[in-house]
């Protein structure tokens, strides 16, 4: 629990876990049993926001190893229209940024998850949207045998299903909170509420 004082007003709030947590492995922190080879520079997966609420993404996580990524290190498309790969390459994503794996490698397979904080990007996923996210595989990417969740790898200028090519699912996780737009108000409005 945290307490914040603002002038003569005091607010108390509790920091809680994210409202939405999803893993392509089924359970958060699934341990990988397979590894990709470095031919596929990016892996992605997609999921539906079926919560009934808009979401604001906080973290993307994945077991990987290697050196720092380029500017398209982590990727997010906010609506791809279904449980499908995007129609374009990584430059068509709505949000992206660099990251550095926690494990510098060369770990085979890479068991350590890297958690990328994307909360400052204000990535909003409207209720009902299918969003896609993933990352640049700078050296090795953790996978499991195909479990019914599709992931895709970028190869030969297209998204190739890991299910058919590698008989695998790349492990990728996303964390988010329910999002409600705050109404702007004035100090006069706040004083009126407090009276």
N, C-alpha and C positions, 0 to 999 in steps of 0.2 A: 504494500500500500504506500502511495506517495501523497504528500501534502504540498500544495503549491499556494503561496500567498501572493496576491496581486492587489497592491494598495491595501485597502481595508477589507477586501474580500478574501476568503480562504476556501479553496476547493480541495476535496479529497477524492482520489480515484485509485482504482486497483489495476495494476498491469496484469493482463491475463494472456493465455496462449491464443494463437490465431483462431478465428472462427472457422476457417476452411483449410484443411490440409489434405493433399492428394499426392499419391505416389504411383508411378507406372508399375511398381513392383507389388502393389496391393497393400503393403504395410509400410509405414514410414520407417526409413533406415534399413530397408531390405538390403541384405548383403549380396553383392554380386558374385556370380560363379563363373562368369565368362568375361572376356575382354575383347574390345575391337582392336583391329590393327590400324595403324595410322593413315590408311588410305582415305578415310571419310572425315573431312574436316569439321562437319557439324552434324549433330543429332538433335532431333526434335520429337515431340509428341503433342497430342491435342486432347482436350478435355472439355466437357460441357459445364458451364456454370448453371447447375440445376438446383441451386440453393433457394431460388425465389427472391434473392437479394442481389444488388450490385455488389461486386467485390473490389477491393483495392489490394493489389499484390504487395506482399512484403518481402518474400524471399524465394529464390529459386535454388535448388540444391541438387547435387549429383556426385557420384563417386568417380573421380578422375585423377589424373596426375599429369605433370608436364610443366612447361614454362608459361609465362604470361601470355594471354591471348591478345589478338588485335582489337580494334574498336568494335568489331562484331563478335564479341566474346560470348555474351548472353543475349538471347533474342526473345521477343514476344510479339505475336500477332494477336490483336484483340478480338477478331472475329474472322474465322475461316469458313463458316457456313456448315460445318459438320465435323465428324471425327475423321478429318482428312488432313493431308499436308497442304501448306499454302501453294498457290499457283505459281509463285515466283521464287527467286533465290533469296538469300539472306538480306539483300539490300531492300527488299520489299517489306521487311518487318516494321511494325509500328514503333517499337522501342528496342534499343540495344545499348550495350556498353562493354567495356573491358572487364576482365577479372583475372586473378592469379590463383591457380590451384593451390590448396593447402599442402598437398603432397607433390614435391617437385619431381618424383619418379626416379628411375623407371620402375615403378611398382607393377608387378603382374600377378594377379589383377589388382587394380587400385581400390582398396577397401575404404579409404578415408573419403568422407563426403566433404565437398566444398560448399559452403553456404554463401550465396551472393545476396546481399541486402539491396533490394530494389525499391524500398519504401519511399525514398526521396523522389522517385520518378513519377509518382501519382498515376500509376497504371490502373485505370478503372475498367473492369470487365462487367458490362451490363448483364443483368439476369437473363438467362436464356441463350447467351452467346457461347459459341464454341471457340475457345482460344487455344493458341498453339505457342509453345515455348521450348527452348532448348539452349544449346551451347556449342562453342567451338571446342573440338577435341584436340587439345594441344599436344597430347601424346597418346594416352590410353583412356578408354571410356568403359565404365563398368556396365555389364549386361547380365541378364538371366535368360534361360531358355524361354521361348515365346510363351506368354501366359494369357494371351487373348487381348492384350493392350498393344496397339500398334505404335511403333516408333519408326522414324525414317532417318536415313543417312543421305547426305549430299554427295553424290558421285556422278561423274560424267554429265554434269550440268542438269541434274534432275534429282528429285527426292525419291530414293529407292526404299521400299518397305523392308525393314530389318527382318520381318516375319519370313518373307520369301527368300531373301538373300542369305541371311545369317541364321535363320530360324531362332531369332532372339528378340528380346524387348530391352531397349536401352533404359537404364534406371535414371529417372528424372523426377524431382518432386517440386511442388509449388505450395506456398503458404500465403494466405490472404485473410483479410478482415472484411466484415460487412461494411459497406460504405454508405453514408448518408451525407448528402450535401448540406453544409451548414448555412443557415440564413445569416446574411450580414445584418448587423444591428448597430445602433449608436449607444453612447454612454447614457443618453436620455432614455433610450428604450430599456437598458439594463436597470436604471433607477426606477422606472415605472414597474418593472417586474418585481423588484425587491420591496416595493412599498406595500 
